[in-house]
Structures are given as C-alpha cells and as structure tokens.
Amino acid sequence: MKWVLIAGLVLGQIIDLNANVVDSIFFQLRRKLLIVHAQINGVEQNLVLDTGIGDLILNKKYYKGKKANIVLTGINTSKSDIYYCYVDFALRSVTLLNSFALITDLNSLERKTQMQIHGLIGVKVLKKYNVILDYMDSLILLSCEKDLNILIGNKEDRFYFKYQGILPNIVTVINGKYYKWNLDSGATINVIGDHCHFRFKDMLVDGTYTNLHSFGSKATLSRHGYIRNLPISLWLLEPMETVVTNMEKYNEANAGKRTDGILGYEFLKQMVVEINFRDKEIYLYPKDGLQMSFYLRNAYISCSL
C-alpha cells in the first residue's frame, strides 16, 4: 500500500517583520513537502512550510515544553498530545522573538522524508505577507508589499478566499454546486470528503486503499485514486492523486464553515500560486498547456491555451 502524509491544524501566534522586503527562498522538495532552512534559537533547522496549520509547531523529539490543555486532531482523526514553549524564530526577514510555539509528535514526517524535520511553519507566521509558491523553480517569494505584480508579470487569474478558522479556503462551482477546499502546502495528496464521493464519481478513478497519516503515528486506511478534470476557477487541472476519507473530525477541529476537501501538492505543482493573506486573494499563473474551462449549461468544454 502507498504511504501518504497529510499535515493539518491549529492555533497560533503573531510575527514581527521588516517592511518593504522581498525574500527569495529556495526550498527542497522532499517527498512532496516544502523543506526550508529557518533558525530556531539561532540554530539552522529543517522546517516544512505548511499552509494547512496555524502555528509554528516544533518536533517533540528535539524540543521540550510544558503540557498544553489542547489536543491536535489530524485529518486521519488521530490525536496528539501538545506541549508548548517560547523560542526565537527567523526565516529571512520574518522574525519572532520569544514567540509561543506548539510541540508535538512529528515522527511520521521524519519517516516520510527520511530526514530530520524540526518543525512546521503555519499561516499565522505568514499572515502579513504575499507568499508565492513556485514548485517548478523550487522557489518561495515573501513580501510585505501589497502587490507582487512587478515581480512575476500580469495576473492571469485572481479570486478571493475565506478562512476556515485560520486556514485559507477557496470555493469552486462543479455542476452548479459550491464546494469548499482548504489550500494546504503540507498535504502530499489531495483529500475529498466521503460525503462528496458520489457527486464526484464521474471525475474519480478509484484505485486501491492507502494509509493516511497526520500527527502522531496512527494511520487511517482510506480510498485512494485520481480525480480528473477538476475545474478550479478558470483552469481545468491535470489528473491529481486523491484520497477519499471522512472529514467530520477535521471540520470540527477547524472553526468556521466546513470544508469539502483539501488541495495540496497535486494542485500546487501545476501552477505558480500567489497567496495574499492580508487581502484574502489568490492569483494563479498556470504552466504551459493547462486548459481553461468554460461553463455552458452545467457542463464544460475546454480549449488548450
């Protein structure tokens, strides 16, 4: 069976940052995860950039702290005890001094990547930034500027997102119905809630079952396959590896309107994605050959760009 990792959740802290700075950060793509070098208490460490969590989260293998009165619940419904501590964090111009951080078991991440993973960088660390994720060039751009248009050209596609709690949540229309998706760079595979399985049956190619991992060491056996021709905004995407699982516990753990699925690496790799956390906007820059979708009488046709 295939081994899959989904990282997701939860609470957080605020950042101090230098204005009018653009950071260019090259990342290492390791088993579909974005690994960056950041400093914890002045020591360079390996951290995953993860838009599917809120806080800075550290690996309990390397950090100790006090017991917290919360529990992390992963997409696979596993629960992990939480501790907390205060650290100095730096990622180029992003700095957090004596900042609150959560501590939990990230053993599954280290097994997945076969490397030391010291923690996860969540969206609260980045919420005053424009963040550009370019998987094709292994590049992340961070800027406090309102608009990065001068850096990467005219915006091909722009749409607004809302938050499910603290996580960016986008909406698509498929066969006249609205579906909500969390945008998660810490998800190595897309996820669809099992309540949507029948509605997407014409798009899904079912395969075998796979183990779905998150926090802790527990795995959940989930239906694995591919979703084809999923239209996101203007774009008709290439087939994406996807699992179908129950998302009730995930939605309960994330305040706000429930989400129908998670778009992770399989979506993000297909285009350059710019997330403007302050203005709640996402801009998409598709790679050559991606198709544009046009809706007509609840069906779509497509033409190659």
N, C-alpha and C positions, 0 to 999 in steps of 0.2 A: 504493500500500500504506500501511497505517496505520503510525505510528511509535510505539513503546511503550518505556517505560523501566522497568527493574527495578533497584533498588539492593539489594545484599546483602553481608554478611560482617562482622567477623572479630575481631581481638584487642583488648585494651584496658587501661584504667587505672581508678583509683578516684576518688571525689569527696569533697569536704568540703562539708558543708551545715549550715544552721541548723535546729535542731529546732523542731517545732510551728509551721511556717509553711505557709500555703496561698497559692500563687501562681496568679493568674488571668492567662492569657496568650492574647491574641487572635492567630490566625495568618492568613496569607494563603494561600489555596488557589490554587496556580498549576499548571495542567495536572495536577491531581490530586495534587500534592505539598504537604505542610505546610511552609510557609516561616515561620520565626520570626526575630526580631531578637535576636541574642546579641552579647556582646562578646568579641573576641579581642584580648588585649593592650591593653584599654581602648578599642578601636575597634569601633563597632557594625557588625555584618556580617549577611549573609543566610545562614542555615543551614537545612537540611532536617532535621526530626525524623524519625528513621528507626529503627524497631524491628527492622529486618532486618539491622542491623550491630551490632558490639560497641562499637567505639571512637569517640572523636572523630576524624574524618577531615577533613583540610583539602585544599583545591584547590591543586595544584602551580602553577597559573597565578599565584597570589598569595603562596605560601609556599615557602620553600626549606628543605632539611634534609639530613641525612646518609643515605646509602644503607642501607636495611634488608635483612636477609637473609631476607625473606619476599616472597611474591607474592600479590596478591589475585586470586581466581578468581570471576568473576561468574556469574550464572545462565545467561548465554549462552555460557559456557565461555571467554570472553576473559580474558586475564591482563594484569595491570597492575603495572609496577614500583612499589616502595614506598620512600618516604623517611620520615624521622621528625624531629621537633623537639619543643621544650618551649615551651608557651605558657600564659598566664593566660586562663582561660575563665570567663565569667559569664552565667548565664541566670536573672535574678531572684535567688532565694535559693540557687541552685545555683552553687557556685564551685569552680574547680580552679586552684590556684596552681602555676606551674612544672610543668604537667602534660604528660605524654607524649601526643603526637598523631601519627597517621599522615598521610602526604601522598601523594596520588595524582592521576591524571588524572580530572577531573570535567567534561570538555568536553561529554560527551553530556547532562549535566544542564543546562548552560547553553544548549545548542541547544534542548533540550526546553522550557525555561521562558522563554527569551528574556530572561534577566536574569542578573545576577551571582550566582553561588552560591559562597560561600566555604568551605562545608564541610557535614558531616553530623554529627548528634548521635545516637550509638548508645545501646544499652540499658545499658551499663556506667555511663554518666553518670547514669542514672535508677534504678539498681537498688535504692536505698533509699527509693524514692518509691511512692506511689499516683499513677498517671497516668490522667486522664480525657480521652478524645478525643471531642469533640462537633463533628462536621462540620456539623451543621445550624446551629449558632451560631458556627462558626469559633472555637472556644474550647478551650483546654487548661488543665486544673487539675492542679497538682502539690502534693502534700502529704506530709509525713513522718508524719502521723497514720496509725494502723493502719487506721482505717475512716473513709471519707468519706460514710457514710450520711446524716449530718446535713446534708450539702450538697445532695444530689440525691434524697433520698427513699428509700423501701424498695427493696431489691434485687429485681428481677424474676427474675433468673436468675443462678446462680453455678455455676462449675465450675472445676476445678483444671487447671493446665497443668504440663508438664515443660519442660526445656530440651533443645534440640538444640545441644550445646555451650553457647553463651551466649544463644541465641535462643529466645524463648517459643514453645512447641509445643503445640497443642491436639489433642485426639482426638475424632473423630466416628465414629458407627456408621451404616453405609449398607448395607442389605440383609444385615445380620448380620456384616459385616466391619468391622474397625477401620482408620481412615485418620488419618494424622498431617499436620497443617498448621502451617506457621510463620506467625505473625501479623506482618505487615510493612507498616508505615505508609509505607515508601519504595517500595512496589510500586504502580505506577499501574494495574495489571491483575492479575487472579488468574492463578495458574500451576498446571497439573496435570501431573504426571509422565506421560510417554508410556506407562509401564507400567500406568497406570490408565485409559487412553483407552477400551479395550474395555469395562471394567467400568462406566464411566460413560456408555456410548453412549446409553442411554435419556434421560439428562439433558442431553446435549450437543447443541447445534445448531451444526454446523460451518459456517464461512464460508470466507474466503479465507486467505491466508498474510500474516504481518506480520513486520516486523523487530523483534527482541527485543534491547534494549540494556541494558548494565550498565556496569561500569567500563571505561575506555578508549574506543576509538572503533569497535571491531569490533561488528557486529550479526549475529545468527543468525536465519535465516528459520524461523519457527515457525507451526504450525497455529493459526488464530485462530477464535474462535466465542463462544458463550454457554453457560453452564451454568444450567439451570433447576431449581427446586425442590430446591436443595441444603439439607438439614436440618443446622443447627448447634445442638447442644444442643436446646432446646425450640422453636427457631424455623425456619420454612420461609422461605427467603430469596427475594427478587425475582431475576429473571434477572441474571447477572453476566458482564461481559465477561471472557473467559478465553483463555489460550493453552495449548497442549499442547506440551511440549518434553522433551528428555532431561535428567534431573536428577542423573545419576550424579556429574558433576564437582562440582556444588553440594553434594551429600551428602558427598563425600569431603573437601571443604574445611571442612565444619562437623562437628566431632566429635560423637559420640553416635549415637542411633538415626536411621536415615534418615527423611526426610520425604517425603510423597506429593504435597505441593503447598504453595502459598503463598496466603494470604488477605490481600489488600491493600485499596486504596481501595474497590473494588467491594463488599467486605464491610463495611468500617468505616463507610462513609457511611450504612448502613441503620439504624444504631442508635448510641446513646451507649455507648462501651466503656470500662470502667474496668479497668486492669491493676494489680494489686497484686504488684509484683515480689518483695517480701520473703516473702509468704506463698504465692506461686505460685497466685494466684486471679485469675479474670477474671469480671467482672459485666457483664451485658448489659441494656441498657434500650432495648427496641425502640420504633421510632416507630409512630404510629397506623397501623392497617391491616395490620401484619405478621401472619403466620399462625403458629399454634402447631401443631407436628407431634406426632402420636400414632402410635406404632408398634404394629402389630397383625399378627401372623403374617407378619413380614418385609416388610410393606407399611405405608404410612401414609395416613391420611386427614387432612384439615385443616379447621379451622374458623376463621373470621375473628374476631379479637378485638374 
